[in-house]
Amino acid sequence: MNKTAKINFEKISLPNSGTVVLFTTKSNKLSDLAKELDTKNNKFITKAIKAANFKSAKSSILEILSPTITDPKSANYDRIILVGLGDNKDLTKIDWRHLGGTVCGHLLAKNIESATLITETENDAEFIANLGLGITLRQYKFDKYKTSKAKNNSDDETEKESELQKVSIQSIDASAAKKQFTNNLTPIQQGVFAARDLVNEPANILGPNEYAKRIKALSSLGLEIKILSDKELKSEKMHALLGVGEGSRQGSYLAIMQWKGGAKSEQPLAIVGKGVTFDTGGISIKGAGGMEDMKGDMGGSATVVGLMQTLAKRKAKINAVGVVGLVENMPDGQATRPGDILTSKSGQTIEVINTDAEGRLVLADALWYTQEKFNPKYMINLATLTGAIMVALGKEYAGLFSNNDELADMLVASGKDTGEQVWRMPLGEPGSSYDKLINSTFADMKNTGGRWGGAITAAQFLQRYVNETPWAHIDIAGVAMASNKSAINQSWGSGYGVDLLNNWISENFEK
């Protein structure tokens, strides 16, 4: 359980002691309160800015230690920290979130227990609330398997025990900011932390059996949970999903999470995730280098679980269903072989060319089950599906494939709004040249399309399992694990997608 500093939202009132954080704008323009403090105390802020050649660039920091304060005489500050806003007219809520993370990172590095942030800018409450969210997101760490001695001896600042206990954020409209933070943003933070925890867990702890148990426990949040185990999956004829887990001692599962916050007649929004808790590649085994990262091959399912928790905790006024296929891909005497032909729940047959292209087999049955069982208004799946998407987009964007322009546009807009960006990739119509790349000589299709366009042919495969449902596939291989660190995430597992999809839902279906 991650402990974060208590965030208080208060009216503006300069404290008498401790650490104070002030924000400066382009050209080092001080806020009214900072200007007054500076003027009454021999221009100590102005002098420090000049001595350090501080430019107030966005997220830049200047620290003034033990400043001499004569007016008011009762004041005794440990330090005053100046944080640059750049041109604050251009700041977005994501900028404020990253500012919060930057400030938090500085406080953590200095082992500061409490601080007061004073924001006098004319920004709305949502921006100030996001400053608080950035502070909490930055505090995430996954060190449950470290001994206390190992933690204390670490040279890595991100691994040290946080001493940050309390942060007070002073603003013009503190009550509105507090409401935004508590009602809208704290559930996002909790969902992101849940997703990060799942991705960071080692596979010997979080195998399919344990994962299914953890999802079952989410019924306490008001989610309706159903877990299909091996016997039920066989009855459902999900032989594509089952084929992936044949070589594992663990069971295979399909976990269904329903949130019913809308009208009974309202079609649900469906989110489907790949939950391969470890991917050796199966018989087509991967190289040893970096294979340990394959504990994160369930990143898509982690996003779904984190999102469903967020929707439940903020009592979202929509109907949503989250579906995740939980398997472990291991080599064994019972494992699926290259050349085997599997029959999916849809009745379509699949020639397995490479057992390391297993995520699409899991999703094939999960997508078909979801669109057939729930008739969703929109269906989105997330998966750490291909290395090819990282070749194309690196670690800045997730790859977006969709059969519906309206849905794609909504997701692109949501990505820009949250900073969890997606880039739309080509997707051919059924029977197109891209689609033909997965045609098989011996079955309806094969599970790989060759060397070229690997992320695209994977999406073409999935498209054969959605019928006419408006659908999007988001390939998060580059952003879910070992992603670029940022002001708000220093973790190996990023929790990518929780905020993206929560925003997509709140902005388009709850107005």
Residue pairs with C-beta under 8 A, 6 or more apart in sequence:
2 139
2 140
2 141
2 193
2 197
3 139
3 162
4 135
4 136
4 139
4 189
5 104
5 114
5 135
5 136
5 139
5 162
5 164
5 165
5 166
5 167
6 165
6 166
6 167
7 132
7 135
7 136
7 167
7 169
7 181
8 166
8 167
8 168
8 169
9 128
9 129
9 132
9 168
9 169
9 170
9 171
9 174
9 175
9 177
9 178
9 181
10 168
10 169
10 170
10 171
10 174
11 170
11 171
11 174
12 33
12 118
12 120
12 170
12 171
12 172
13 170
14 20
14 33
14 37
14 75
14 118
15 116
15 168
16 72
16 74
16 75
16 76
17 75
17 76
17 77
17 78
18 77
18 78
18 114
18 115
18 116
19 77
19 78
19 79
19 80
19 81
19 107
19 112
19 114
19 115
19 116
20 77
20 79
20 80
20 81
20 115
20 116
20 118
21 80
21 81
21 82
21 83
21 103
21 115
21 116
21 117
21 118
22 30
22 31
22 33
22 34
22 45
22 80
22 81
22 82
22 83
22 118
23 31
23 82
23 83
23 84
23 85
23 88
23 99
23 117
23 118
23 119
23 120
23 121
24 30
24 31
24 34
24 49
24 54
24 56
24 82
24 83
24 84
24 85
25 56
25 84
25 85
25 86
25 87
25 88
25 121
26 56
26 85
26 86
26 87
26 88
27 56
28 49
28 54
28 55
28 56
29 56
30 38
30 45
30 46
31 118
31 120
31 121
32 120
33 118
33 120
34 45
34 118
34 120
37 45
37 69
38 44
38 45
38 46
40 70
40 71
41 67
41 68
41 69
41 70
41 71
42 68
42 70
44 64
44 67
44 68
45 64
45 80
45 82
48 54
48 62
48 64
48 82
49 62
49 82
52 62
54 60
54 62
54 82
54 84
55 84
56 82
56 84
56 85
56 86
57 84
57 86
58 84
58 85
58 86
58 87
58 91
58 95
58 99
59 83
59 84
59 86
59 98
59 99
59 102
59 487
60 83
60 84
61 81
61 82
61 83
61 84
61 102
61 103
61 106
62 81
62 82
63 79
63 80
63 81
63 82
63 106
64 79
64 80
64 81
64 82
65 78
65 79
66 77
66 78
66 79
67 77
67 79
67 80
69 75
69 76
69 77
78 112
81 103
81 106
81 115
83 99
83 102
83 103
85 91
85 99
85 121
88 121
88 123
91 99
91 123
91 127
93 126
93 127
93 130
93 417
94 130
94 417
94 418
94 419
96 123
96 127
96 128
96 130
96 131
96 134
97 130
97 131
97 133
97 134
97 137
97 419
97 488
98 134
98 419
98 486
98 487
98 488
99 131
99 134
99 487
100 130
100 131
100 132
100 133
100 134
100 135
100 137
100 138
100 487
100 488
101 134
101 135
101 137
101 138
101 486
101 487
101 488
101 489
102 134
102 487
103 115
103 117
103 134
103 135
104 134
104 135
104 138
104 139
104 164
104 167
105 138
105 487
105 490
107 115
107 164
107 167
108 138
108 139
108 157
108 160
108 162
108 163
108 164
109 157
111 160
111 163
112 163
112 164
113 163
113 164
113 165
113 166
114 164
114 165
114 166
114 167
114 168
115 164
115 166
115 167
115 168
116 167
116 168
116 170
117 131
117 167
117 168
117 169
117 170
118 170
119 128
119 131
119 169
119 170
119 171
119 172
120 171
120 172
122 172
124 173
124 176
125 171
125 173
125 176
125 177
125 179
125 180
126 177
126 180
128 169
128 171
128 173
128 174
128 177
128 180
129 177
129 178
129 180
129 181
129 184
129 185
130 185
131 169
132 167
132 169
132 177
132 181
132 185
133 181
133 185
133 186
133 188
133 189
134 487
134 488
135 167
136 186
136 189
137 189
137 192
137 488
137 489
138 487
138 488
138 489
138 490
139 162
139 164
140 192
140 193
140 196
140 489
140 490
140 491
141 158
141 159
141 162
141 490
141 491
142 196
142 197
142 200
142 491
142 492
142 493
143 151
143 159
145 202
146 154
146 159
151 159
151 160
151 161
152 160
152 161
154 160
158 490
169 177
171 177
183 314
184 314
184 506
186 313
187 309
187 310
187 313
187 314
187 502
188 310
188 498
188 499
188 502
190 309
190 310
190 313
191 306
191 307
191 309
191 310
191 313
191 495
191 498
191 502
192 306
192 495
192 498
192 499
193 306
193 495
194 302
194 305
194 306
194 309
194 495
195 299
195 302
195 303
195 305
195 306
195 307
195 493
195 495
195 496
195 497
195 498
196 302
196 489
196 491
196 493
196 494
196 495
197 493
198 206
198 211
198 214
198 298
198 301
198 302
198 305
198 306
198 493
199 295
199 296
199 298
199 299
199 302
199 480
199 481
199 492
199 493
199 494
199 495
200 296
200 491
200 492
200 493
201 295
202 295
203 277
203 278
203 294
203 295
203 328
206 214
206 277
206 295
206 298
207 248
207 250
207 277
207 278
207 328
208 245
208 248
208 250
208 251
208 252
208 253
208 275
208 277
208 326
208 327
208 328
209 250
209 251
211 253
211 255
211 275
211 277
211 298
211 301
211 326
212 227
212 229
212 251
212 253
212 255
212 326
215 225
215 227
215 255
215 257
215 305
215 324
216 225
216 227
216 255
218 225
218 257
218 305
218 308
218 309
218 312
219 225
221 309
221 312
221 313
222 259
222 312
223 257
223 258
223 259
223 308
223 309
223 312
224 257
224 258
224 259
224 260
225 255
225 256
225 257
225 258
226 255
226 256
226 258
227 253
227 254
227 255
227 256
228 236
228 253
228 254
228 255
228 256
229 251
229 252
229 253
230 242
230 251
230 252
230 253
233 241
233 242
233 252
233 253
233 254
233 365
234 242
236 254
236 345
236 365
236 369
237 343
237 344
237 345
238 254
238 344
238 345
238 365
238 369
239 342
239 343
239 344
239 345
239 365
240 342
240 343
240 344
240 345
240 350
240 361
240 362
240 364
240 365
241 252
241 254
241 325
241 327
241 361
241 362
241 364
241 365
241 366
242 252
243 336
243 340
243 342
243 352
243 361
244 252
244 276
244 282
244 327
244 329
244 336
244 355
244 358
244 361
244 362
245 251
245 252
245 327
245 328
245 329
246 332
246 334
246 335
246 336
247 282
247 283
247 329
247 330
247 331
247 332
247 333
247 334
247 335
247 336
248 327
248 328
248 329
248 330
248 332
249 330
250 277
250 328
252 325
252 326
252 327
252 328
253 325
253 326
253 327
254 323
254 324
254 325
254 326
254 365
254 366
254 369
255 275
255 323
255 324
255 326
256 321
256 322
256 323
257 304
257 305
257 308
257 321
257 322
257 323
258 268
258 319
258 320
258 321
258 322
259 308
259 311
259 312
259 316
259 318
259 319
259 320
259 321
259 322
260 319
261 311
261 315
261 316
261 317
261 318
261 319
261 320
262 268
262 317
262 318
262 319
263 319
266 318
266 319
267 319
267 375
267 376
267 377
268 318
268 319
268 320
268 321
268 374
268 376
268 377
269 318
269 319
269 320
269 321
269 376
269 377
269 378
269 379
269 380
269 505
269 509
270 320
270 321
270 322
270 323
270 370
270 371
270 374
270 376
270 378
270 379
270 380
271 303
271 304
271 307
271 308
271 320
271 321
271 322
271 323
271 379
271 380
271 381
271 382
271 501
272 304
272 322
272 323
272 324
272 363
272 366
272 367
272 370
272 379
272 380
272 381
272 382
273 298
273 300
273 301
273 302
273 303
273 304
273 305
273 322
273 323
273 324
273 325
273 381
273 382
273 383
274 297
274 298
274 299
274 300
274 301
274 324
274 325
274 359
274 362
274 363
274 381
274 382
274 383
274 384
274 385
275 298
275 300
275 301
275 302
275 324
275 325
275 326
275 327
275 362
276 294
276 297
276 298
276 327
276 328
276 329
276 358
276 359
276 362
277 295
277 297
277 298
277 326
277 327
277 328
278 294
278 295
278 297
278 328
278 329
278 330
279 286
279 294
279 297
279 329
279 356
279 358
279 359
280 286
280 291
280 294
280 329
280 330
280 331
281 329
281 331
281 355
281 356
282 329
282 330
282 331
282 335
282 336
282 355
282 356
282 358
283 331
283 335
283 336
283 337
283 338
283 355
284 338
284 354
284 355
284 356
285 331
285 356
286 294
286 356
293 481
293 482
296 384
296 480
296 481
296 482
296 492
296 493
297 359
297 384
298 326
298 384
299 382
299 383
299 384
299 476
299 480
299 481
299 493
299 496
300 324
300 359
300 381
300 382
300 383
300 384
300 385
300 476
300 480
300 497
301 324
301 325
301 326
302 480
302 493
302 495
303 382
303 476
303 480
303 495
303 496
303 497
303 498
303 501
304 322
304 323
304 324
304 382
305 322
305 324
306 495
306 497
306 498
307 322
307 497
307 498
307 501
307 502
308 320
308 322
310 316
310 498
310 502
311 318
311 320
311 502
311 505
316 505
316 506
316 510
317 510
318 505
318 509
318 510
320 505
321 370
321 374
321 376
323 366
323 369
323 370
324 366
325 362
325 363
325 365
325 366
327 358
327 362
329 355
329 356
329 358
335 355
336 342
336 352
336 355
337 352
337 355
338 352
338 353
338 354
338 355
339 351
339 352
339 353
340 351
340 352
341 349
341 350
341 351
341 352
341 442
341 443
342 349
342 350
342 352
342 361
343 349
343 350
344 350
344 361
344 364
344 365
344 368
344 465
345 364
345 365
345 368
345 369
346 364
346 365
346 368
346 464
346 465
348 444
348 445
348 464
348 465
349 443
349 444
349 445
350 361
350 364
350 440
350 443
350 444
350 445
350 446
350 447
351 440
351 441
351 442
351 443
351 445
351 446
351 447
352 361
352 446
352 447
353 446
353 447
353 448
354 447
354 448
357 447
357 448
357 458
358 447
359 383
359 384
359 385
360 383
360 385
360 447
360 458
360 461
360 462
361 447
363 381
363 383
363 462
363 465
364 461
364 462
364 464
364 465
365 465
366 381
367 379
367 381
367 462
367 465
367 466
367 471
368 465
368 466
370 376
370 379
371 379
371 465
371 466
371 467
371 469
371 471
376 469
377 470
378 404
378 407
378 469
378 470
378 471
378 472
379 466
379 469
379 470
379 471
379 472
380 407
380 411
380 471
380 472
380 473
380 474
380 501
381 462
381 471
381 472
381 473
381 474
382 474
382 476
382 497
383 473
383 474
383 475
383 476
383 477
384 475
384 476
384 477
384 480
384 481
385 455
385 458
385 473
385 475
385 476
385 477
386 454
386 455
386 458
386 475
386 477
387 454
387 477
388 453
388 454
388 455
388 458
389 398
389 399
389 425
389 455
389 475
389 477
389 478
390 477
390 478
392 399
392 425
392 455
393 399
393 423
393 478
394 478
395 478
395 479
395 482
395 483
395 484
396 421
396 478
396 479
396 484
397 415
397 421
397 422
397 423
397 478
397 479
398 415
398 420
398 421
398 422
398 423
398 474
398 475
398 476
398 478
398 479
398 496
398 497
399 422
399 423
399 425
399 455
399 474
399 475
400 408
400 411
400 412
400 422
400 423
400 424
400 425
400 472
400 473
400 474
401 424
401 425
401 426
401 427
401 455
401 456
401 459
401 462
401 463
401 472
401 473
401 474
401 475
402 408
402 411
402 424
402 427
402 470
402 471
402 472
402 473
403 427
403 463
403 466
403 470
403 471
403 472
404 470
404 471
404 472
406 470
407 470
407 471
407 472
408 424
408 472
410 504
410 507
410 508
411 422
411 472
411 474
411 500
411 504
412 422
412 424
413 507
414 420
414 500
414 501
414 503
414 504
414 507
415 421
415 422
415 500
417 503
417 507
418 499
418 500
418 503
419 499
420 479
420 496
420 497
420 499
420 500
422 474
422 500
425 455
425 456
425 459
426 434
426 456
427 434
427 456
427 459
427 460
427 463
428 434
428 435
428 456
428 460
429 435
430 463
430 464
434 449
434 453
434 456
434 457
434 460
435 460
435 463
437 449
437 450
437 453
437 457
437 460
438 445
438 446
438 447
438 448
438 449
438 457
438 460
438 461
439 445
439 446
440 446
445 461
445 464
447 461
448 454
448 457
449 456
449 457
449 458
449 460
449 461
450 457
455 475
458 475
459 473
459 475
462 473
463 471
463 473
474 497
476 496
476 497
479 494
479 496
480 493
480 494
480 496
480 497
481 492
481 493
481 494
482 492
483 489
483 494
483 496
489 495
